Amino acid sequence: MNFKIWIRSLAVLFAVPLVTIALIPWLQSHSDAKILNFLEKSVHGARDITEQERQKAFQELKLAVTQGLCNETAVHYPGLLGRSWFDNACRDRGFMELAVQLAYAMIVLGVLHILLALAFAVAAKRSRGALIGAFKAGWTVSIVLALLILLGQTFLITADLFFTTSTLTSRYQLHLMLFFLLGTATALYLIVRALFTPVPFETGEAACEPVSEDQAPRLWAAVRRAASKLGTEVPDQILLGVSENFFVTEAAVHHSAGK
């Protein structure tokens, strides 16, 4: 396989999850710093508790934030903080952790996709029947995995954009999120439609013509040797065109001399 194709394939499978794994922890630390700064001001600003109680409250709330136990701990200190703001911050942190877990799952799914593709490629070399069977099974498995990866990466991209803007600006950019979600939904629809569009059973090659074995015996002999080496059948016809490339198909081909 071409090296550039491998690079593009790896980028498609792993770029978004790796960016999420690197980005989300940085956003979490940035968000935690803002939350803890708010908590410190809230705790130290309380006048109806002692200094010892302030320190205890701050340490428990700090532990709650970093360990995702916001709701369980915050109920003990309802008068020390803006509950709505605190709950939103804690909820965002929980979703950030979920995004990281999904990113790791996407990496595992991408590795599985590659291993299955290699397994089908090895199986296809055994015989013509194995080639057809591997193609059918591989196509079905690839569609399922591609849809799962596509859905997962759509969520990751949305999460990355949402948490980056909300963490750095301290605001939810709803218009930007709506625009992005509409774009990703459109892209998702187009990709899914392309995956399930039937492959055409006819093709056209206007600038070509059939050549018989009497006209090109050496060409036909070379093709027979290649077919024998690959363990497959000799093609019924050979069409010569202006391109230096070649392909083999079972579909009907329209050409200058007919079909």
Secondary structure, DSSP 8 states (H G I E B T S, - for coil): --HHHHHHHHHHHHHHHHHHHHHHHHHHHHHHHHHHHHHHHHHHT-SSS-HHHHHHHHHHHHHHHHHT-HHHHHTT-TTSS-HHHHHHHHHHHHHHHHHHHHHHHHHHHHHHHHHHHHHHHHHHTS-HHHHHHHHHHHHHHHHHHHHHHHHHHHHHHHHHHHHHHHHHHSS--HHHHHHHHHHHHHHHHHHHHHHTS---SEEE-SSEEEE-TTT-HHHHHHHHHHHHHHT----S-EEEES-S-----SSEEEBTTB-
